[in-house]
Amino acid sequence: MNESHEFRLAQRMRGIAPSAVREILRVTQRPEVISLAGGLPAPELFPVAAIAEAFARVLATDGGRALQYGVTEGHGPLREWIASYLGTRGIHSSVEHLLVTSGSQQGIDLVARVLLDPGAVVVTENPTYVAALQVFSAHQVKVVAVGSDDEGMCVDELPALLARHPARLIYLCPDFQNPKGTTLSAARRRRLIEIASAHRIPILEDDPYSELRFRGVAPPPLAALDEEGLVIRLGTFSKILAPGMRIGWIHASPSLLPVLALARQACDLHTSTLSQHALVALFQQFDFAAHLARLRAVYGARCDAMRAALEHELPELRIVQPEGGLFYWLELPAPVRDDDLFAEAVRQNLAVVPGHGFFVGAEDHRFVRLNFSRQDEATISVGVARLARAIRALRDPREAALPG
Ligand SMILES: Cc1ncc(COP(=O)(O)O)c(C=O)c1O
């Protein structure tokens, strides 16, 4: 059989680059490699026994409904749970505001589908979540970006940018941003809402990480500050429970919900009914608050361990410690480039994510992203020592020959 037929691909697939992060995950399959790359939660913290019990209970007591087709918007009791959870975050929500998704990645895609025509402009922060850029590219929209600093998106740059590029959507990850780990300050949140309101532009608030805060005070969610239904907020259980559940949600104005549901029906009808029923069963018997407290304690300790290792191994670098989330964003010493460092780090059995893929427009090769959730503290220290060795090898090639 000759299966070499050359398919003529749709225009929308031509500009779409593979996610560097997904490609890197291949390298991390090798057992000798320490991965500080992907944004993976720690599997030893998944509540496996409680999830197994919840699935078993649902199948034993309500198997017929749990295995049947369900409504596109999602299982009612799960939407009720999410609505009341969002209420605790100061967000006015109800089942009419909610569509359950198979993770927030799907939420980005659905929002792009319903709001963005080909050629429309979306504004992001720079750098930004690389897989959101993939979505925007697949929908053939034009992405323009404002800069960011330690307080997140530089929202004061928005009015001038919006005057040049009338935009249809502002996308950002305000809490413990991927890749930088930074959080948008409360003052900038208020300013962003004002600007979006003045220009009548919806904001897509992508929030996988805000529950993973281990120090400092949480600023209000953008959706809690919004009084006009302009903020569409994405949430997910991926980082706070287990990504394999594939359950997230879109909270949006009830006027947008039916359109999102229509778009959803065209791709996969609904999120797994079994997973949704199991999640509701889990919450009936599981101390979720205690689980979150444990995640925060473990990730906080790992974040501290990474900071200590970075300060010890690379004292000349500026380190901005995140108050939560999963990532450090490291500016490399000149003349080290991120892709050279990636190659050298792999030689030292270490995986990190080169930063250039997160940038809109001109690629910037001065950064790498480091994840601290996946490895324990001792492994993080060894990983950072390998990183320092790789950096030294690139700054002074004689180092490369030294035994590690
Ligand atoms: C900013 C951001 N948005 C969305 C996602 C996708 O998460 P999910 O597993 O809910 O699809 C991620 C995952 O890393 C992320 O970092």
PDBQT file of the ligand as one rigid body, heavy atoms in Angstrom, charges set to zero:
ROOT
HETATM    1  C1  LIG A 501      -2.494  29.871  29.826  1.00  0.00    +0.000 C 
HETATM    2  C2  LIG A 501      -3.048  28.517  29.517  1.00  0.00    +0.000 A 
HETATM    3  N1  LIG A 501      -4.261  28.417  28.957  1.00  0.00    +0.000 NA
HETATM    4  C3  LIG A 501      -4.809  27.225  28.669  1.00  0.00    +0.000 A 
HETATM    5  C4  LIG A 501      -4.140  26.041  28.931  1.00  0.00    +0.000 A 
HETATM    6  C5  LIG A 501      -4.795  24.738  28.551  1.00  0.00    +0.000 C 
HETATM    7  O1  LIG A 501      -5.244  24.042  29.655  1.00  0.00    +0.000 OA
HETATM    8  P1  LIG A 501      -6.336  22.889  29.591  1.00  0.00    +0.000 P 
HETATM    9  O2  LIG A 501      -5.655  21.642  30.040  1.00  0.00    +0.000 OA
HETATM   10  O3  LIG A 501      -7.416  23.313  30.515  1.00  0.00    +0.000 OA
HETATM   11  O4  LIG A 501      -6.842  22.787  28.179  1.00  0.00    +0.000 OA
HETATM   12  C6  LIG A 501      -2.861  26.092  29.512  1.00  0.00    +0.000 A 
HETATM   13  C7  LIG A 501      -2.117  24.852  29.773  1.00  0.00    +0.000 C 
HETATM   14  O5  LIG A 501      -0.977  24.816  30.086  1.00  0.00    +0.000 OA
HETATM   15  C8  LIG A 501      -2.313  27.367  29.815  1.00  0.00    +0.000 A 
HETATM   16  O6  LIG A 501      -1.100  27.505  30.367  1.00  0.00    +0.000 OA
ENDROOT
TORSDOF 0
